[in-house]
Every structure is written in structure tokens, then in C-alpha cells.
Amino acid sequence: MSSAGSTGVLPGDPPGGRRALAVWGIGVSVYFVAVIFRTSLGVAGLDAADRFDVNASALSTFSILQLLVYAGMQIPVGLLVDRLGTKKVLGIGVVLFTVGQLGFALSPSYGMALASRALLGCGDAMTFISVLRLGTRWFPARRGPLVAQMAGLVGMAGNLVSTLVLARLLHGVGWTAAFAGSSLAGVVVFVLLLLFLRDHPEGHEPEPVGHQGVAYVRRQIAASWREPGTRLGLWVHFTTQFPAMVFLLLWGMPFLVEAQGQSRATAGELLTLVVLSNMVVGLVYGQVVARHHGARLPLALGTVGATALLWGTTLAYPGDTAPMWLLVVLCVVLGACGPASMIGFDFARPANPPERQGTASGITNMGGFVASMTTLFAIGVLLDATGDDYVVAFSSVFVLQVLGVSQILRLRRRAARREERLVASRVETVHVPA
């Protein structure tokens, strides 16, 4: 007699297959475009400062507001996904982030540009949680870690497009044409979504859930938060994601150009290296975690330690600038931050039943974006206060890493015990004849 524990099969597992891959591919294409739009400011930070005549604090407000909206929307989006399904939420998201990108292209003032980035952040917030839920509805549970890492991989490919393609368009055809032209990608994925996306395979419809307004919302959030795995997932995401996010989203280009004396072309290549490293490490982490669940925490904490070491070494390097080899190693290590953050979802996923997956993922996904938003703000304020002292400003990263690691260590044993009990109870419900 075989068991769910040996086969990796859980009750109600969807079959996966080519059909699942095709539908999931449409969902991640939406996420791909959202990431292009989200990270487009990372290659245009210096241009934005000139266009709107703003200082470092005001420039960081673009990304802070975008991430504030994104983080604030995670729990509402998780609830919406659990209630309305993936297709409807993704469709709303596409419309919002496309209008936001187009508005940013046409904004004549700093205020209108801020509003456009907020709208973009709202639409962007609806994509990743929806794609994670799409994966759980179309693929077997044992594929969860790899599917999640692959979604992150596609997102980083979007980052690569903004780094390589959008940056060249920006300096080739100008601000308005580059951003307005890129918004057409949103129209394309919206059409694909309407025509081909399905929430779940036939025969795997979710059980109907009684929704009772505010009471239902409170129950979903409270039940998800009570699970130690959800809270551990949030803190893993919080601690691992933000160094690379801050670097790619806004401050990497100014740091490399103004503090390290690199040309814009070289700085762009280093940012590209972060993205390429992320894609390679994502494949490795996904395979390792899918096969060895015990590797989740060592991988996450090891990534935090390596990031802190290289970040500190770069900032403390004697002389005016760090050598190129050190910047290269820093960028390679930063590339591991995104894949490590995906491990947070691998703690939250087994801790929650299918009807709470969207809510739990939303809580987890808040972590890294709250940390990124906090650090973006701190760096901008410290740069203005210290006369562009990047060593002082970038040292704010260590404060959040210490906070996050302390919470991970506090929750890890409780989450492990709870997960063992939940998995054992689910395995007992499966009886497969010999």
C-alpha cells in the first residue's frame, strides 16, 4: 500500500500536464508584463529626477508609494482571489497597471506621475498572488515549490526586459514614447487572458464557500495569521527579498554611477547580472526545495548571511570605490534574494487549506514589500541628510535583516511542529489500494 507521503499526492490534486502549463503560461505572462512596468523606474531613476526636478527623497517617493499600495493591497487581493477567482482579479489588475504605465508616460507633473505609479502598484498587486493560486489549482501540490520559483523566474525575465530593452528605448526614443509604447504589452496580455485563461481544470472546481461580508474577511485573515507557517513565511519573505528589490527598483543605478564611478552602461550590465543570477538561482532553489523540504530554512538564512557579508564588504572597502570583481560578486549574491523570498510561500502553503491559499499568500507577500518600502524611504532620507553618503544610507539594510532573522528564529520550531501535524493528518485521509 502506498501513501500520500510517499507519492507526493494529496486529496484533490489536479493533474497538471500540457493544458495546465498553457493556462498557467497566460497567467505568468500577465505577471511578466507587470514586473516590466514595476521595475521600469529602476532604469529611469536619474531621468525621472531630471524630468520632474526632484531630490533623492522625492525620487524615492515614486517607488515607496508604488510599494505602499502594493503591500497594502496584498491581503485584500488574497481575499478577492479566494472569492472571485484568478481570471477576474488578473483582468482588473491588467487594466489598472496598463493605465498606470500610460499615465506615467504622459504625466506633465510630479503629482500626476505619483498618482500613475500608485495606480500601477495597485494593478501590479493583483498579479503575483493570482498566479500562485493559478498554480495550486492546475498543478499537483508536490510541484508547488518549483511552480512558484518558475513564476518568480518569469518575473525576473520581465525585470531583464526593463533593464535591457526599456533602458535603450528610453535613451533612444525618449521618455513618452518609451513608456507609452511599453503599455501596449498590457493590452496584448489582457486579450490573451480574456480568451484563454481558466481558473481551474474541469472536475477540480473548488468547494463553494459561504461568504458573509466583513465576518468572512475577519475569519479568513485571522485563521491564516494563526498559523505559524504563515507568519514564518512572511518573515522569510521580509528578510530575503528587499536588498535586491531596493537595488533593482531604484537605488542600484545611482549607487553604481554616483558612488562607485561606473558608467551608465556598466551599471546597466551589473543590474542585468543581478537578474540573470536570480534566474539561475531560482531554478536551483526550486529543484532543491521540491526534493528536500528541510533545505528551506538553511537556504533562506544562508542567502541572508551571504547578502549581509557582501553588502558590508562593498560598503566598507577601503578607497573611493570598490573593485569591479567585488561589485560583480555582490550582484551575483543579490540575485539569490528573489528565489530565497519565494521560500516564504513554501512555509505558508502547507499551513493553510485551499480556500485560504490566496489570503495566506497575500500575508506572506506583504513581508518583502514592506521591508523594501521602508528601506527605499530610509535610503532616500539618509542620502539627503548626509550629502549623498551611500555608506551610511545603505547600512540601513542591516537593521531590517537583524529584525527579520530574529523573527525567523523565534517562529521556526513552532511552524515545523505544526506543519508535521497538518501533513500527517492529510496523509491519513488518503487510502490508495496496493
Beta strands, then each sheet from edge to edge (+ up, - down):
end
